Amino acid sequence: MIGLLSALLATLLFSINAPIAYAASRRGASPQALVALRNLVALAVLLPLADFRISGTALGVVLLSALLGPGLGDYSYFKAMAQSGVATAITVGYTYVFTAQFFSWLLGVERLKVGTALGAVLAFAGLYIALGGRPRGLGVLYGAFASLSWGLASVLLGVASKEATPFTVAVVRSALLVPLFAPFSKLQGLRKEGLLYAALSGVVGLALGSVFFIYAISQIGVAATVIATSLTPILSQIFDRAINKTKISPKYILGASLVSSGIALSVMTN
C-alpha cells in the first residue's frame, strides 16, 4: 500500500511539474537549460539527505539510468514538445509504459504478467482518447526516443533501488547531469520568470517526484509504478489549465477512467 501511495504521489507531482516545465520553456528556457537547471536545484535540495552507501556496480547502473532518464529522455521529451506540440510528445513518449515492461522482462528483472500488460493497454488507450489527434512531425521521433530512454532507465532504477536509498540515487543522477548539460545551456533570452519556473520544476519534478518514483519502484516494481504514472498526462492538463490557461476537453473524463482502470488492474495483479 505504501508503494502504491508513493507511485500516486509521484504521479501527482509529475502532473504538476509538466505545465511548470512548459511554462519555463515558454519563457526562454531551452531543453538543455531545463535539464541543467532542474537537476542543479534538485541536487541542492537532496544532497543533505543522501548517505552515499552504494556499491560500484550500483553506482554504474544509477549513472546510466541518469543519462537515459532525466538526461536524454527528458531532453527528447522537451524537444518533442517544441517540434510537434504537447499532445504528440505525451502520446508517443508515454508508450514507455510498454517499453519499461519489455526491458524489464528482457533483462530478467520482472516477469511479464498478463494482467499488468492489459493494464498498460487500458492506460495507453485512455491517453490516446483523452489527447486525441494523430502524432505527427519530427516530434514523433523525439517522443519515441524518450519512450525508449525512460523505459530502460526505469528498469535500471529498479535494480539500483535495491542497493541504495532513493535520496542517494536521485543525488547521484543529478550530480552527473548538471555538468553534462550546463555547458550546452543557452541562457540568452531566459527571463526571470522562466528561471523561477525551471527552479520550481526541479523541486517538484525531481527533488520530490523522482524520490517518490524511485521508492515506489523499490516497493511495487517497475511495471506497476510506470503504469501508475500514465495518469500524469491527464492530470497535468488540469494543472496546465490553472497555470497556462489552456482548455480542457470533456473526453478527458473517459480517458481518465480508462487510465484509472488500467492502473487498478496492474496493481491488483502485481
C-alpha positions as CSV (number, residue, x, y, z in Angstrom):
1,M,0.0,0.0,0.0
2,I,2.8,2.4,0.8
3,G,4.5,1.6,-2.5
4,L,1.2,2.4,-4.4
5,L,0.7,5.6,-2.4
6,S,4.3,6.6,-3.3
7,A,3.6,5.9,-7.0
8,L,0.4,8.0,-6.9
9,L,2.3,10.9,-5.1
10,A,4.9,10.8,-7.8
11,T,2.2,10.9,-10.4
12,L,0.6,13.9,-8.8
13,L,4.0,15.7,-8.6
14,F,4.9,14.8,-12.2
15,S,1.4,16.2,-13.2
16,I,2.1,19.5,-11.5
17,N,5.6,19.5,-13.0
18,A,4.6,19.2,-16.6
19,P,2.9,22.5,-17.0
20,I,5.5,24.2,-14.8
21,A,8.3,23.0,-17.2
22,Y,6.2,24.0,-20.2
23,A,5.8,27.5,-18.6
24,A,9.6,27.7,-18.2
25,S,10.2,26.8,-21.9
26,R,7.6,29.4,-23.0
27,R,9.7,32.0,-21.1
28,G,13.0,31.3,-22.7
29,A,14.3,28.1,-21.1
30,S,15.9,25.8,-23.8
31,P,15.6,22.0,-23.4
32,Q,19.3,21.9,-22.3
33,A,18.9,24.7,-19.8
34,L,15.8,23.0,-18.4
35,V,17.6,19.7,-17.8
36,A,20.6,21.5,-16.2
37,L,18.7,24.0,-14.0
38,R,16.2,21.4,-12.8
39,N,18.9,19.0,-11.8
40,L,21.0,21.7,-10.2
41,V,18.1,22.7,-7.9
42,A,17.3,19.0,-7.1
43,L,20.9,18.4,-6.2
44,A,21.0,21.3,-3.8
45,V,17.7,20.2,-2.1
46,L,18.5,16.5,-1.8
47,L,22.3,16.5,-1.1
48,P,21.9,16.7,2.7
49,L,19.6,13.6,2.7
50,A,21.9,11.3,0.7
51,D,24.1,8.8,2.6
52,F,26.1,7.6,-0.5
53,R,26.1,4.0,0.7
54,I,26.2,2.4,-2.8
55,S,28.4,-0.2,-4.4
56,G,30.4,0.4,-7.5
57,T,28.1,-1.7,-9.7
58,A,25.0,0.0,-8.4
59,L,26.7,3.4,-9.0
60,G,27.3,2.5,-12.6
61,V,23.6,1.5,-13.0
62,V,22.5,4.7,-11.5
63,L,24.7,6.8,-13.7
64,L,23.4,5.0,-16.8
65,S,19.8,5.5,-15.7
66,A,20.5,9.2,-15.2
67,L,21.9,9.6,-18.7
68,L,18.9,7.8,-20.2
69,G,16.1,9.0,-18.0
70,P,16.2,12.7,-16.8
71,G,19.0,13.3,-19.2
72,L,18.5,12.1,-22.8
73,G,14.9,11.1,-22.1
74,D,13.7,14.4,-20.7
75,Y,15.7,16.3,-23.4
76,S,14.0,14.3,-26.1
77,Y,10.6,14.9,-24.5
78,F,11.1,18.6,-24.4
79,K,12.3,18.6,-28.0
80,A,9.2,16.6,-29.0
81,M,7.0,19.3,-27.3
82,A,8.8,22.0,-29.2
83,Q,8.7,20.3,-32.6
84,S,5.1,18.8,-32.6
85,G,3.3,20.0,-29.5
86,V,2.3,18.6,-26.1
87,A,-0.2,16.0,-27.4
88,T,2.3,14.3,-29.7
89,A,5.1,14.4,-27.1
90,I,2.9,12.8,-24.4
91,T,1.2,10.3,-26.7
92,V,4.4,8.9,-28.1
93,G,6.6,9.5,-25.0
94,Y,4.2,7.7,-22.6
95,T,4.4,4.4,-24.6
96,Y,7.2,4.0,-22.1
97,V,4.6,2.0,-20.0
98,F,5.2,-0.7,-22.6
99,T,9.0,-0.2,-23.2
100,A,9.6,-0.4,-19.5
101,Q,7.8,-3.7,-19.2
102,F,9.6,-5.0,-22.3
103,F,13.1,-4.1,-21.0
104,S,12.2,-5.4,-17.5
105,W,11.2,-8.8,-19.0
106,L,14.2,-8.8,-21.4
107,L,16.7,-8.2,-18.6
108,G,15.1,-10.6,-16.3
109,V,14.2,-8.0,-13.6
110,E,10.4,-8.8,-13.6
111,R,8.2,-11.5,-15.1
112,L,5.8,-10.3,-17.7
113,K,2.2,-10.6,-16.3
114,V,-0.9,-10.7,-18.4
115,G,-2.8,-8.5,-16.1
116,T,-0.1,-5.9,-16.0
117,A,0.2,-5.9,-19.8
118,L,-3.6,-5.5,-20.1
119,G,-3.5,-2.7,-17.6
120,A,-0.8,-0.9,-19.7
121,V,-3.0,-1.3,-22.8
122,L,-6.0,0.2,-21.0
123,A,-3.9,3.1,-19.7
124,F,-2.5,3.9,-23.0
125,A,-5.9,3.7,-24.7
126,G,-7.1,6.2,-22.2
127,L,-4.2,8.5,-23.0
128,Y,-5.0,8.3,-26.7
129,I,-8.7,9.0,-26.3
130,A,-8.0,11.9,-23.9
131,L,-5.4,13.6,-26.1
132,G,-7.0,12.9,-29.4
133,G,-5.3,13.7,-32.8
134,R,-2.6,11.7,-34.5
135,P,1.0,12.1,-33.6
136,R,2.9,13.8,-36.4
137,G,6.0,15.6,-37.3
138,L,9.6,15.4,-36.1
139,G,8.3,15.3,-32.6
140,V,7.3,11.6,-33.1
141,L,10.9,10.6,-33.4
142,Y,11.9,12.6,-30.3
143,G,8.9,11.1,-28.4
144,A,9.9,7.6,-29.5
145,F,13.5,8.1,-28.2
146,A,12.1,9.5,-24.9
147,S,9.9,6.3,-24.6
148,L,12.9,4.0,-25.1
149,S,15.1,6.1,-22.8
150,W,12.6,6.3,-20.0
151,G,11.7,2.7,-20.3
152,L,15.2,1.4,-19.9
153,A,16.0,4.0,-17.2
154,S,13.0,2.8,-15.1
155,V,14.3,-0.8,-15.2
156,L,17.8,0.3,-14.2
157,L,16.3,2.3,-11.3
158,G,14.5,-1.0,-10.3
159,V,17.9,-2.6,-10.0
160,A,19.6,0.3,-8.2
161,S,16.8,1.0,-5.8
162,K,17.5,-2.4,-4.1
163,E,21.0,-1.3,-3.1
164,A,20.7,2.4,-2.3
165,T,18.3,4.9,-0.8
166,P,16.1,7.0,-3.2
167,F,17.9,10.1,-2.0
168,T,21.3,8.7,-2.9
169,V,20.1,7.6,-6.3
170,A,18.5,10.9,-7.0
171,V,21.5,12.9,-5.9
172,V,23.9,10.8,-8.0
173,R,21.7,11.2,-11.1
174,S,21.5,15.0,-10.7
175,A,25.3,15.3,-10.0
176,L,26.0,13.6,-13.3
177,L,23.5,15.6,-15.4
178,V,24.4,19.1,-14.2
179,P,27.9,19.2,-15.6
180,L,26.8,17.3,-18.8
181,F,24.1,19.7,-19.8
182,A,25.2,23.0,-18.3
183,P,27.9,23.8,-21.0
184,F,25.3,23.4,-23.7
185,S,22.6,25.5,-21.9
186,K,21.8,28.8,-23.7
187,L,20.6,31.3,-21.1
188,Q,20.2,34.2,-23.6
189,G,16.6,35.2,-23.7
190,L,15.8,33.3,-20.4
191,R,13.5,35.6,-18.5
192,K,13.4,35.8,-14.7
193,E,10.0,34.1,-14.7
194,G,11.4,31.3,-16.8
195,L,14.3,30.8,-14.4
196,L,11.8,30.6,-11.5
197,Y,9.6,28.1,-13.2
198,A,12.7,26.0,-14.1
199,A,13.8,26.0,-10.4
200,L,10.3,25.1,-9.2
201,S,10.2,22.3,-11.7
202,G,13.5,21.0,-10.2
203,V,11.9,20.9,-6.8
204,V,8.5,19.4,-7.8
205,G,9.6,17.1,-10.6
206,L,13.0,15.9,-9.4
207,A,13.6,16.6,-5.8
208,L,10.2,15.3,-4.8
209,G,8.7,13.4,-7.7
210,S,11.7,11.3,-8.6
211,V,12.3,10.3,-5.0
212,F,8.7,9.0,-4.6
213,F,9.0,7.3,-8.1
214,I,12.3,5.5,-7.1
215,Y,10.8,4.4,-3.8
216,A,7.7,3.1,-5.5
217,I,9.7,1.0,-7.9
218,S,11.6,-0.5,-4.9
219,Q,8.3,-1.4,-3.3
220,I,5.8,-2.5,-6.1
221,G,8.2,-3.0,-9.0
222,V,8.8,-1.3,-12.3
223,A,5.6,-2.2,-14.3
224,A,3.1,-1.2,-11.7
225,T,4.9,2.1,-11.0
226,V,5.2,3.2,-14.6
227,I,1.5,2.3,-15.3
228,A,0.5,4.4,-12.3
229,T,2.4,7.4,-13.8
230,S,0.4,7.1,-17.0
231,L,-2.3,9.1,-15.2
232,T,0.2,12.0,-15.3
233,P,-0.7,13.4,-18.8
234,I,-4.4,13.7,-18.0
235,L,-3.9,15.2,-14.5
236,S,-1.3,17.6,-16.0
237,Q,-4.0,19.1,-18.2
238,I,-5.9,20.2,-15.1
239,F,-2.8,21.9,-13.7
240,D,-2.0,23.3,-17.2
241,R,-5.4,24.9,-17.2
242,A,-4.6,26.6,-13.9
243,I,-1.0,27.7,-14.8
244,N,-1.1,28.3,-18.6
245,K,-4.9,28.8,-19.1
246,T,-5.4,26.0,-21.6
247,K,-8.8,24.4,-22.3
248,I,-9.8,21.0,-21.1
249,S,-11.9,18.7,-23.3
250,P,-14.8,16.6,-21.9
251,K,-13.2,13.5,-23.4
252,Y,-10.6,13.6,-20.7
253,I,-13.2,12.1,-18.4
254,L,-13.4,8.9,-20.5
255,G,-9.6,8.9,-20.9
256,A,-9.0,9.3,-17.2
257,S,-11.5,6.5,-16.5
258,L,-9.6,4.1,-18.8
259,V,-6.2,5.1,-17.3
260,S,-7.5,4.6,-13.8
261,S,-8.9,1.2,-14.7
262,G,-5.5,0.2,-16.2
263,I,-3.7,1.3,-13.0
264,A,-6.2,-0.7,-10.8
265,L,-5.8,-3.8,-12.9
266,S,-2.0,-3.7,-12.9
267,V,-1.8,-3.1,-9.2
268,M,-4.3,-5.9,-8.4
269,T,-2.2,-8.4,-10.5
270,N,1.1,-7.2,-9.2
